[in-house]
């Protein structure tokens, strides 16, 4: 079963939390697929990963770039894993029936939007019923993460 980690964004927006998470994934020598809600959002995130920090960038690509097998981070709005990733990162409420194809899946959701929180709880319940291992992480006052469940 897939280990599914829920990241409850309250203090940092996705645009700050996602690059930090992807840095940790790459440090583990893992590959990631980041699934977003739309093609436009994929392009926005692609730009973010080039510019999120003045002295750094995260190597990534999308269908627009091609050569998926060479990309440690693949950005998409569809159910695909063309770079052989073992980690899936779901943003914007994106979902996939292929979650079991990954060793780890990370759900990042905006904890300041009540509708998004309800949707995340619904996904939590479905994953639990399917037998996945679940953990819940909440942002701390200092910007780190604390495991709550």
C-alpha positions as CSV (number, residue, x, y, z in Angstrom):
1,X,0.0,0.0,0.0
2,X,1.0,3.6,-0.6
3,X,2.0,5.8,2.3
4,X,-0.1,9.0,1.9
5,X,0.9,12.2,3.6
6,X,-1.5,15.0,4.0
7,X,0.1,18.4,4.3
8,X,-2.2,21.0,5.8
9,X,-1.1,24.4,4.5
10,X,-2.0,27.2,6.9
11,X,1.0,29.5,7.2
12,X,2.8,29.0,3.9
13,X,1.1,29.0,0.5
14,X,1.6,26.1,-1.9
15,X,4.1,28.3,-3.8
16,X,6.4,28.3,-0.9
17,X,5.8,24.8,0.5
18,X,6.0,22.9,-2.7
19,X,9.6,23.8,-3.6
20,X,10.7,22.8,0.0
21,X,9.0,19.5,-0.3
22,X,10.4,18.8,-3.7
23,X,13.9,19.6,-2.4
24,X,13.5,17.0,0.2
25,X,12.3,14.4,-2.3
26,X,15.3,15.0,-4.5
27,X,17.6,14.8,-1.5
28,X,16.3,11.2,-1.0
29,X,17.3,10.5,-4.6
30,X,13.7,10.0,-5.5
31,X,11.7,11.2,-8.5
32,X,8.4,13.0,-8.3
33,X,5.3,13.6,-10.4
34,X,3.5,16.8,-9.4
35,X,-0.2,16.7,-10.4
36,X,-1.9,20.0,-10.7
37,X,-5.5,21.0,-11.5
38,X,-5.0,22.4,-15.0
39,X,-2.5,22.9,-17.8
40,X,-2.3,26.6,-16.9
41,X,-1.5,25.7,-13.3
42,X,1.3,23.3,-14.5
43,X,2.9,26.1,-16.4
44,X,2.6,28.4,-13.4
45,X,4.3,25.8,-11.2
46,X,7.0,25.2,-13.8
47,X,7.8,28.9,-13.7
48,X,7.9,28.9,-9.9
49,X,10.4,26.0,-9.8
50,X,12.8,28.1,-11.9
51,X,12.4,31.2,-9.8
52,X,11.4,30.3,-6.2
53,X,14.9,31.2,-5.0
54,X,17.5,33.5,-6.4
55,X,20.4,31.0,-6.2
56,X,18.6,27.8,-6.9
57,X,16.1,26.0,-9.1
58,X,14.6,22.6,-9.1
59,X,15.2,20.5,-12.3
60,X,11.8,19.7,-13.8
61,X,9.8,19.4,-17.0
62,X,6.3,19.0,-18.4
63,X,4.7,17.9,-21.6
64,X,5.6,21.2,-23.0
65,X,9.3,20.4,-22.4
66,X,9.3,16.7,-23.3
67,X,12.0,14.2,-22.5
68,X,10.1,13.0,-19.4
69,X,12.6,10.2,-18.7
70,X,15.3,12.9,-18.0
71,X,13.2,14.9,-15.6
72,X,13.5,14.2,-11.8
73,X,10.3,16.2,-11.3
74,X,7.5,15.9,-13.8
75,X,4.6,18.4,-13.8
76,X,1.3,17.3,-15.2
77,X,-2.5,17.7,-15.0
78,X,-3.1,14.2,-16.2
79,X,-2.7,10.7,-14.7
80,X,0.8,9.8,-15.9
81,X,4.2,8.8,-14.6
82,X,6.5,9.2,-17.6
83,X,9.6,9.8,-15.5
84,X,9.3,6.6,-13.4
85,X,8.6,8.6,-10.2
86,X,8.2,6.8,-6.9
87,X,6.6,9.9,-5.2
88,X,3.4,11.6,-6.3
89,X,2.5,15.2,-5.2
90,X,-1.1,16.2,-5.5
91,X,-2.0,19.9,-5.6
92,X,-5.2,21.8,-6.4
93,X,-7.4,18.9,-5.3
94,X,-6.0,16.8,-8.1
95,X,-6.7,13.0,-7.7
96,X,-5.7,9.8,-9.4
97,X,-6.9,6.2,-9.5
98,X,-3.2,5.2,-9.9
99,X,-2.2,6.4,-6.4
100,X,-1.2,2.8,-5.6
101,X,1.5,2.9,-8.2
102,X,3.7,5.2,-6.0
103,X,5.5,4.4,-2.7
104,X,4.6,7.8,-1.3
105,X,1.8,10.3,-2.2
106,X,1.7,13.8,-0.7
107,X,-1.6,15.7,-0.7
108,X,-1.0,19.5,-0.2
109,X,-4.1,21.4,0.6
110,X,-5.1,24.9,1.6
111,X,-6.2,24.7,5.3
112,X,-7.6,28.2,5.1
113,X,-10.3,27.2,2.6
114,X,-13.2,25.3,4.4
115,X,-14.3,23.6,1.1
116,X,-10.8,22.4,0.4
117,X,-10.5,21.0,4.0
118,X,-13.8,19.1,3.6
119,X,-12.6,17.6,0.3
120,X,-9.3,16.6,1.9
121,X,-11.2,14.9,4.7
122,X,-13.2,13.0,2.2
123,X,-10.1,11.8,0.4
124,X,-8.6,10.8,3.8
125,X,-11.6,8.6,4.5
126,X,-11.5,7.0,1.0
127,X,-7.7,6.3,1.3
128,X,-8.1,4.8,4.8
129,X,-10.9,2.5,3.6
130,X,-8.7,1.4,0.8
131,X,-6.0,0.4,3.3
132,X,-3.4,3.0,2.7
133,X,-1.0,4.1,5.4
134,X,-1.9,7.7,6.3
135,X,-0.2,10.6,8.1
136,X,-1.2,14.1,8.7
137,X,1.2,17.0,8.8
138,X,0.5,20.5,10.0
139,X,2.6,23.6,9.6
140,X,4.2,25.0,12.8
141,X,4.6,28.6,13.9
142,X,8.2,28.5,12.7
143,X,7.3,27.2,9.2
144,X,8.3,23.6,9.7
145,X,6.0,20.6,9.9
146,X,4.6,18.6,12.8
147,X,3.2,15.2,12.5
148,X,-0.3,15.2,14.1
149,X,-1.7,11.8,13.0
